[in-house]
């Protein structure tokens, strides 16, 4: 396995490749792709992987710069030169087929029909023309009746039914020009028989059967109804129950409540309530301003002394530096550190180009289109595919 991963781009890049399965799993680690000479061709080795098709993505400075795919048999790349198909069985099978022309196929079909010898139309007509006579001659004369020609009867029926006139959804049809008439006998015959129905006089004389008659008719009569009270019995029973209860009358109730006494010795008298109200009124009604005044007076009456000398001495001991003093000390420190950095001409050019290619240099604008990026002293081309964009410097 060597040199299966190939990528073409600008010279001088650091290129790595990653190989992914169709499920998106990376095969092995990142593959370093070395440049062949200085022509921008980078090549790397396929990592260990099972047979199958894989996607390859090439990176430079951690950014994708190109990609492709590779067919792998487990140990080497599969190319068209490796694909061979043995067509011998196919050509042998084709050679074994009958190579018949259209004329030969027609000749074979005609020969098959001649050998079959089907009846012609004339022969079939002659064989079936006397079919009725042949069949009837095989039956006894008494059991066979020749078909009757009913075409005339059908025409006569149709001539009559064609005169029927249907009007809308009316399914009662009459012959055109003919009146529908009835007679008394037909109307009487069409009437319903009402002789079995009761008349008004019969209903007026209708007698409603008694309970005993109903019981006799259905074959059942209650044996004991003595325990069921009637309405005429319920009302006297309710009145007797109220009389036996003897509830008190209003006069009796008023007289009974009048003799009830309540012990009020433990309740406050009006004099007690008046005394409580006077006590509440005598309380101090102090406002917030009164409270604040009392507090201020108490603080003023209290002598509190604090010795701040240690604090002021500590503050006086601090460095009282001005902004100028700080700047002077910083400049002196930087000068003593000797932080001067010298760039080579090549490094200075690269730094300036980086400044320009990002459009950061005043007076040197960066112009970007879909296919190029240009600024002072620098030109780049942009080539895009479905997944990546390759930027190549041309000047």
C-alpha positions as CSV (number, residue, x, y, z in Angstrom):
1,X,0.0,0.0,0.0
2,X,1.8,3.1,-1.2
3,X,0.8,6.3,-3.0
4,X,-2.9,5.6,-3.4
5,X,-4.1,9.0,-2.0
6,X,-3.3,11.8,-4.5
7,X,-4.2,15.5,-4.4
8,X,-3.1,18.4,-6.7
9,X,-3.0,22.0,-5.3
10,X,-0.6,24.9,-4.9
11,X,3.0,24.0,-4.0
12,X,4.4,24.5,-0.5
13,X,1.3,23.3,1.5
14,X,1.2,20.9,4.4
15,X,-1.4,18.4,3.4
16,X,-3.0,15.5,5.4
17,X,-5.8,13.1,4.3
18,X,-8.6,11.4,6.2
19,X,-10.3,8.3,4.8
20,X,-14.0,7.8,5.7
21,X,-16.4,4.8,5.2
22,X,-19.9,5.3,3.7
23,X,-21.2,5.4,7.3
24,X,-18.9,8.3,8.1
25,X,-16.3,6.4,10.3
26,X,-12.7,7.5,9.8
27,X,-10.4,4.6,8.8
28,X,-7.1,4.8,10.8
29,X,-5.5,8.1,11.6
30,X,-4.6,11.2,9.6
31,X,-2.4,10.4,6.6
32,X,0.5,12.8,5.9
33,X,0.7,13.6,2.2
34,X,4.2,14.6,1.0
35,X,4.6,16.9,-2.0
36,X,6.3,15.3,-5.0
37,X,9.0,17.8,-6.0
38,X,7.5,21.3,-6.2
39,X,4.8,20.8,-8.7
40,X,1.9,20.7,-6.2
41,X,1.3,16.9,-6.4
42,X,0.7,15.5,-2.9
43,X,0.6,11.7,-2.3
44,X,-0.1,9.5,0.8
45,X,-0.7,5.8,1.6
46,X,-4.1,4.2,2.1
47,X,-4.6,3.2,5.7
48,X,-5.6,-0.4,6.7
49,X,-9.2,-0.9,5.7
50,X,-11.6,-3.6,4.6
51,X,-12.7,-3.9,1.0
52,X,-15.2,-1.3,-0.1
53,X,-15.6,2.3,-1.4
54,X,-14.2,5.1,0.8
55,X,-14.3,8.9,0.7
56,X,-11.1,10.9,1.0
57,X,-10.9,14.4,2.3
58,X,-7.6,16.4,2.1
59,X,-6.8,19.1,4.7
60,X,-4.3,22.0,4.8
61,X,-4.0,24.0,8.0
62,X,-7.0,22.1,9.5
63,X,-9.2,23.3,6.6
64,X,-10.5,21.0,3.9
65,X,-9.0,21.8,0.5
66,X,-10.2,18.9,-1.7
67,X,-11.6,15.4,-1.7
68,X,-12.4,12.3,-3.8
69,X,-13.2,8.6,-3.5
70,X,-11.3,5.3,-3.7
71,X,-12.4,1.7,-4.4
72,X,-10.4,-0.7,-2.2
73,X,-10.1,-4.5,-2.3
74,X,-8.6,-4.7,1.2
75,X,-4.9,-4.5,0.0
76,X,-4.8,-2.4,-3.1
77,X,-6.9,0.2,-5.1
78,X,-9.3,-1.2,-7.7
79,X,-8.9,0.4,-11.1
80,X,-10.6,-0.3,-14.4
81,X,-7.5,-2.2,-15.5
82,X,-8.2,-4.6,-12.6
83,X,-11.8,-5.3,-13.8
84,X,-12.1,-8.2,-16.2
85,X,-15.3,-10.1,-17.3
86,X,-15.3,-13.5,-18.9
87,X,-17.9,-13.3,-21.7
88,X,-17.2,-16.7,-23.0
89,X,-20.3,-18.3,-21.5
90,X,-22.5,-15.6,-22.9
91,X,-21.1,-15.8,-26.4
92,X,-21.4,-19.6,-26.3
93,X,-25.1,-19.4,-25.2
94,X,-25.8,-16.9,-28.0
95,X,-24.1,-19.0,-30.6
96,X,-26.3,-22.0,-29.6
97,X,-29.5,-20.1,-30.4
98,X,-31.3,-20.7,-33.8
99,X,-30.4,-17.8,-36.1
100,X,-33.7,-17.7,-38.0
101,X,-34.6,-15.0,-40.5
102,X,-38.1,-13.5,-40.8
103,X,-38.7,-15.6,-44.0
104,X,-37.6,-18.8,-42.3
105,X,-40.0,-18.1,-39.4
106,X,-42.9,-17.6,-41.8
107,X,-42.1,-20.7,-43.7
108,X,-42.0,-22.7,-40.5
109,X,-45.4,-21.3,-39.4
110,X,-47.0,-22.1,-42.8
111,X,-45.7,-25.7,-42.6
112,X,-47.1,-26.1,-39.1
113,X,-50.6,-24.9,-40.3
114,X,-50.5,-27.2,-43.2
115,X,-49.7,-30.1,-41.0
116,X,-52.6,-29.1,-38.6
117,X,-55.1,-28.8,-41.6
118,X,-57.9,-26.7,-39.8
119,X,-61.3,-26.5,-41.6
120,X,-61.8,-23.6,-44.0
121,X,-64.7,-21.2,-43.7
122,X,-66.6,-22.9,-46.5
123,X,-66.1,-26.3,-44.9
124,X,-67.3,-25.0,-41.5
125,X,-70.4,-23.3,-43.1
126,X,-71.3,-26.5,-44.9
127,X,-71.0,-28.6,-41.7
128,X,-73.2,-26.3,-39.6
129,X,-75.9,-25.3,-42.2
130,X,-78.1,-28.3,-41.5
131,X,-77.5,-28.4,-37.8
132,X,-81.2,-27.9,-36.9
133,X,-82.4,-30.6,-39.3
134,X,-79.7,-32.9,-38.1
135,X,-80.6,-32.5,-34.4
136,X,-84.4,-32.7,-34.9
137,X,-84.0,-35.8,-37.0
138,X,-82.5,-37.6,-34.0
139,X,-85.5,-36.9,-31.7
140,X,-88.9,-38.5,-31.9
141,X,-91.4,-36.4,-33.8
142,X,-93.7,-36.2,-30.8
143,X,-90.9,-34.8,-28.6
144,X,-89.8,-32.1,-30.9
145,X,-91.4,-28.8,-31.6
146,X,-89.9,-26.5,-34.2
147,X,-89.1,-22.9,-33.0
148,X,-92.0,-20.5,-33.4
149,X,-91.4,-17.2,-35.2
150,X,-92.6,-14.7,-32.6
151,X,-91.2,-11.6,-34.4
152,X,-94.7,-10.6,-35.5
153,X,-96.1,-10.9,-32.0
154,X,-93.3,-8.9,-30.5
155,X,-93.9,-6.1,-33.1
156,X,-97.6,-6.0,-32.2
157,X,-96.8,-5.8,-28.5
158,X,-94.3,-3.0,-29.0
159,X,-96.8,-1.0,-31.2
160,X,-99.2,-1.0,-28.2
161,X,-96.7,-0.3,-25.4
162,X,-95.2,2.5,-27.4
163,X,-98.5,4.4,-26.8
164,X,-98.1,4.4,-23.0
165,X,-97.6,7.9,-21.6
166,X,-95.7,8.4,-18.3
167,X,-96.0,11.9,-16.8
168,X,-93.2,12.9,-14.4
169,X,-93.0,10.4,-11.5
170,X,-96.5,9.1,-12.1
171,X,-96.2,5.4,-12.6
172,X,-99.9,5.1,-13.6
173,X,-99.9,4.9,-17.4
174,X,-102.7,5.1,-19.9
175,X,-102.8,4.6,-23.6
176,X,-102.6,7.9,-25.5
177,X,-106.1,9.2,-26.2
178,X,-107.9,6.7,-24.0
179,X,-109.9,7.8,-20.9
180,X,-109.8,5.8,-17.7
181,X,-113.3,5.0,-16.4
182,X,-114.6,3.1,-13.4
183,X,-118.0,1.8,-12.4
184,X,-119.9,1.5,-9.1
185,X,-119.2,-2.2,-8.8
186,X,-115.4,-1.7,-9.1
187,X,-115.5,1.1,-6.6
188,X,-117.5,-1.0,-4.2
189,X,-115.2,-3.9,-4.6
190,X,-112.2,-1.8,-3.9
191,X,-113.6,-0.5,-0.5
192,X,-112.3,-1.9,2.7
193,X,-114.5,-4.0,5.0
194,X,-115.3,-1.9,8.1
195,X,-118.1,-4.1,9.5
196,X,-115.9,-5.4,12.3
197,X,-115.0,-2.0,13.7
198,X,-116.8,-0.5,16.8
199,X,-119.2,2.4,16.2
200,X,-119.4,5.6,18.3
201,X,-122.5,4.1,20.1
202,X,-120.5,0.9,20.9
203,X,-117.7,2.9,22.5
204,X,-120.3,5.0,24.6
205,X,-121.8,1.8,25.9
206,X,-118.4,0.2,26.7
207,X,-118.2,-1.2,30.3
208,X,-114.9,-1.1,32.0
209,X,-114.4,-4.5,33.9
210,X,-113.9,-4.5,37.7
211,X,-110.8,-5.7,39.5
212,X,-112.6,-9.0,40.3
213,X,-113.6,-9.4,36.7
214,X,-110.0,-8.8,35.5
215,X,-108.7,-11.2,38.0
216,X,-111.2,-13.8,36.9
217,X,-110.3,-13.2,33.3
218,X,-106.5,-13.5,33.8
219,X,-106.8,-16.4,36.3
220,X,-105.1,-14.5,39.2
221,X,-106.5,-12.5,42.2
222,X,-104.5,-11.0,45.1
223,X,-105.0,-13.0,48.4
224,X,-104.2,-10.3,51.0
225,X,-104.5,-6.6,50.5
226,X,-105.4,-5.7,54.1
227,X,-102.0,-4.3,54.9
228,X,-102.2,-1.6,52.2
229,X,-103.6,1.7,53.5
230,X,-106.0,3.8,51.4
231,X,-106.0,7.5,51.0
232,X,-109.0,7.9,53.2
233,X,-107.2,6.0,55.9
234,X,-103.9,7.9,55.7
235,X,-105.2,11.3,56.5
236,X,-107.0,10.4,59.8
237,X,-103.9,8.4,60.9
238,X,-101.7,11.5,60.3
239,X,-104.1,13.7,62.3
240,X,-104.2,11.2,65.2
241,X,-100.4,11.0,65.2
242,X,-100.0,14.8,65.5
243,X,-102.6,14.9,68.3
244,X,-100.7,12.2,70.2
245,X,-97.4,14.2,69.8
246,X,-99.0,17.3,71.3
247,X,-96.4,19.9,70.2
248,X,-96.3,23.3,72.2
249,X,-98.3,26.2,71.0
250,X,-96.7,29.6,70.3
251,X,-98.2,30.9,73.6
252,X,-96.8,27.9,75.5
253,X,-93.4,28.4,73.8
254,X,-93.2,32.1,74.6
255,X,-94.1,31.4,78.3
256,X,-91.4,28.8,78.5
257,X,-88.7,31.0,77.0
258,X,-89.7,33.9,79.3
259,X,-88.6,32.0,82.4
260,X,-85.1,31.4,81.0
261,X,-82.4,33.5,82.8
262,X,-78.8,34.2,81.6
263,X,-75.9,34.8,83.9
264,X,-74.2,38.0,82.8
265,X,-72.0,38.6,85.8
266,X,-68.8,37.8,83.9
267,X,-69.5,40.3,81.1
268,X,-68.0,43.8,80.9
269,X,-70.3,46.6,81.8
270,X,-70.5,49.9,79.9
271,X,-68.4,51.5,82.7
272,X,-65.7,48.9,82.0
273,X,-65.7,49.6,78.3
274,X,-65.5,53.4,78.9
275,X,-62.4,52.9,81.2
276,X,-60.7,50.8,78.5
277,X,-61.3,53.5,75.9
278,X,-59.8,56.2,78.2
279,X,-56.7,54.1,78.8
280,X,-56.1,53.7,75.0
281,X,-56.6,57.4,74.5
282,X,-53.9,58.1,77.1
283,X,-51.2,56.2,75.2
284,X,-48.4,58.1,73.5
285,X,-49.3,58.7,69.8
286,X,-45.6,58.9,68.5
287,X,-44.9,59.7,64.9
288,X,-41.9,58.7,62.8
289,X,-40.5,62.2,63.2
290,X,-40.8,62.0,67.0
291,X,-38.8,58.7,67.0
292,X,-36.1,60.1,64.8
293,X,-35.8,63.2,67.1
294,X,-35.4,61.0,70.2
295,X,-32.7,58.9,68.5
296,X,-30.7,61.9,67.4
297,X,-30.9,63.4,70.9
298,X,-29.6,60.2,72.4
299,X,-26.7,60.0,70.0
300,X,-25.8,63.6,70.6
301,X,-25.8,63.0,74.4
302,X,-23.4,60.0,74.0
303,X,-19.7,60.9,73.6
304,X,-18.0,58.5,71.1
305,X,-14.3,59.0,70.2
306,X,-12.3,57.1,67.5
307,X,-8.5,57.3,67.2
308,X,-7.8,57.4,63.4
309,X,-4.1,58.1,63.7
310,X,-3.0,54.6,62.7
311,X,-5.2,54.7,59.6
312,X,-3.9,58.1,58.5
313,X,-0.3,57.1,59.1
314,X,-0.8,54.0,56.9
315,X,-2.3,56.1,54.1
316,X,0.6,58.6,54.3
317,X,3.0,55.7,53.9
318,X,1.6,54.7,50.5
319,X,3.3,55.7,47.2
320,X,1.5,58.7,45.8
321,X,2.3,58.1,42.1
322,X,1.0,60.3,39.3
323,X,0.1,59.1,35.8
324,X,3.4,60.6,34.6
325,X,5.4,58.6,37.3
326,X,3.8,55.3,36.2
327,X,4.5,56.0,32.4
328,X,8.1,56.9,33.2
329,X,8.6,53.7,35.2
330,X,7.1,51.5,32.4
331,X,9.2,53.1,29.7
332,X,12.3,52.5,31.8
333,X,11.4,48.9,32.3
334,X,10.8,48.2,28.7
335,X,14.1,49.9,27.7
336,X,16.0,47.8,30.2
337,X,14.4,44.6,28.8
338,X,15.7,45.2,25.3
339,X,12.6,43.8,23.5
340,X,13.6,45.0,20.1
341,X,12.6,42.5,17.4
342,X,14.2,42.5,13.9
343,X,12.5,41.0,10.9
344,X,14.2,39.7,7.8
345,X,13.1,41.2,4.5
346,X,11.3,38.0,3.6
347,X,9.5,37.9,6.9
348,X,8.5,41.6,6.5
349,X,7.1,40.9,3.0
350,X,5.1,37.9,4.3
351,X,3.7,39.9,7.2
352,X,2.7,42.7,4.8
353,X,1.0,40.3,2.4
354,X,-0.9,38.7,5.3
355,X,-2.0,42.3,6.2
356,X,-3.1,43.0,2.7
357,X,-4.8,39.6,1.9
358,X,-7.2,40.3,4.8
359,X,-8.0,43.8,3.5
360,X,-6.4,45.5,6.5
361,X,-3.9,47.8,4.8
362,X,-5.3,51.3,4.1
363,X,-5.0,52.2,0.4
364,X,-4.7,48.6,-0.7
365,X,-8.3,47.3,-1.0
366,X,-9.1,43.5,-1.2
367,X,-11.3,42.7,-4.2
368,X,-13.2,39.3,-3.9
369,X,-15.3,37.7,-6.6
370,X,-16.8,34.1,-7.0
371,X,-13.6,33.0,-8.8
372,X,-10.8,35.3,-7.5
373,X,-9.2,37.5,-4.7
374,X,-6.9,40.3,-5.6
375,X,-5.0,43.1,-3.8
376,X,-1.8,45.0,-4.2
377,X,0.9,42.5,-5.3
378,X,-1.3,39.4,-4.7
379,X,-3.7,37.5,-6.9
380,X,-5.6,34.2,-6.1
381,X,-8.0,32.0,-8.0
382,X,-11.0,30.2,-6.3
383,X,-12.2,26.9,-7.7
384,X,-15.3,25.3,-6.0
385,X,-16.9,21.9,-6.2
386,X,-19.9,20.4,-4.4
387,X,-18.1,20.3,-1.0
388,X,-14.9,22.3,-1.0
389,X,-13.3,25.5,-2.4
390,X,-9.6,25.5,-3.4
391,X,-7.8,28.9,-3.3
392,X,-4.5,29.1,-5.3
393,X,-2.1,32.0,-5.4
394,X,-1.1,33.0,-9.0
395,X,1.0,36.1,-8.3
